[in-house]
Amino acid sequence: MSTAQETTLVTTTRVSCDGASDVRGGAALGHPRVYLEIDERGYVDCGYCDKRFVLKGGAADQAAA
């Protein structure tokens, strides 16, 4: 059984992830907040929850179009 990777389109190269920002009740259900930097690939994956952040208009966003 395979689950699809959660992807979020963002407008800045520096993002934060706590694994529960979209969950009612918040961080108690997630992981420690980490700050991530999107590089020339146009995306970055969270090392805790594998959520992918894609820079709007970046290389990864254009490749998906």
TIVEX-993331 format. One record per atom (N, C-alpha, C): residue in three letters; x, y, z. Coordinates in pm, whole numbers, plus 50000, padded with zeros to 5 digits. Layout:
% TIVEX-993331
ALAXYZ ...
% end
This chain:
% TIVEX-993331
MET500844988350000 MET500005000050000 MET500895012450000 SER500675021249905 SER501485033249891 SER500625045549913 THR501145055249989 THR500405067550010 THR501105078749934 ALA500315087749879 ALA500875098949803 ALA501545108749897 GLN502645114449852 GLN503385124249930 GLN502575137349933 GLU502425143050051 GLU501725155850065 GLU502615166850008 THR502045175549925 THR502795186349861 THR502095199549887 THR502885209749919 THR502365223149942 THR503095232949852 LEU502345241349781 LEU502915251649695 LEU503145264149782 VAL504375269449779 VAL504735280949864 VAL505335292149778 THR505395304249836 THR505895315849762 THR507225320849815 THR507775314549918 THR509075318449973 THR510015306449974 THR511325309149971 THR512285298149970 THR512555292650110 ARG512175299650215 ARG512345294850353 ARG510975291350408 VAL510835278850449 VAL509555273850500 VAL509775266750633 SER508685265150708 SER508765257450832 SER507735246250827 CYS508045235550898 CYS507135224050904 CYS507125218651047 ASP505915215951098 ASP505805209651229 ASP504995196751220 GLY504655192851099 GLY503945180251078 GLY502485180551113 ALA501985191651168 ALA500595191951210 ALA499945205451186 SER500515213651100 SER499955226951079 SER498555226451019 ASP498225215750949 ASP496895214350890 ASP495965205950976 VAL496435201751094 VAL495655193051182 VAL495075201251297 ARG493785200051319 ARG493165206951432 ARG493745201451561 GLY494205210051649 GLY494845205651772 GLY496325208651770 GLY496875209651649 GLY498225214851632 GLY499375205551657 ALA500475211551702 ALA501785205151707 ALA501865192951798 ALA500955191351891 ALA501005179551977 ALA500885166751895 LEU500335167751776 LEU500165156051690 LEU501245154951585 GLY502165164451578 GLY503165164751472 GLY504555161151518 HIS505535169151475 HIS506945167151510 HIS507545180751545 PRO508775181151595 PRO509395194151626 PRO509425203051502 ARG509195215951520 ARG509215225351408 ARG510625226351351 VAL510735224851221 VAL512005226151151 VAL511855236751042 TYR512945243651013 TYR512975253650908 TYR513785248050793 LEU513245249250673 LEU513835243150555 LEU514055253850449 GLU515055251850363 GLU515395261350257 GLU515265254350121 ILE514485260250032 ILE514315254849898 ILE515515259049813 ASP516125249349744 ASP517315252249664 ASP516965253049515 GLU517965251649428 GLU517775253149284 GLU516865242649222 ARG516625231549292 ARG515695221449242 ARG514255226449246 GLY513995236549331 GLY512655242249339 GLY511755235749442 TYR512315226649522 TYR511515220249627 TYR512425215649741 VAL511795212549854 VAL512495206549967 VAL511505197150037 ASP512015186050090 ASP511205176350162 ASP511545176950310 CYS510525176250394 CYS510735175750539 CYS511335162250576 GLY512375162350656 GLY513035150050698 GLY512225141850798 TYR511255148150864 TYR510415140950961 TYR509205134450895 CYS508435142250821 CYS507145137350770 CYS507095135750619 ASP508185139050548 ASP508275137850402 ASP507365147250325 LYS506765157050392 LYS505945166950321 LYS506865174750227 ARG506405176850104 ARG507205183950003 ARG506675198249989 PHE507605207749992 PHE507295221849970 PHE507855225649834 VAL506995230349743 VAL507385233849607 VAL507255248949591 LEU508315255349541 LEU508315269749519 LEU507495273049396 LYS506485281549414 LYS505625285749304 LYS506485292949199 GLY506405288249075 GLY507185293948965 GLY508595288748957 GLY509005280149050 GLY510345274449053 GLY510475262648958 ALA511655256648956 ALA511955245548865 ALA510985233748882 ALA510675230049004 ALA509805218549028 ALA508345221748992 ASP507945234249011 ASP506575238248976 ASP506395238348825 GLN507385242948752 GLN507315243448606 GLN507385229348547 ALA508135220448611 ALA508265206748562 ALA506945199148577 ALA506165202548680 ALA504885195748704 ALA503795200548610 ALA503965212248551 ALA502935218148464 ALA502875211748328 
% end
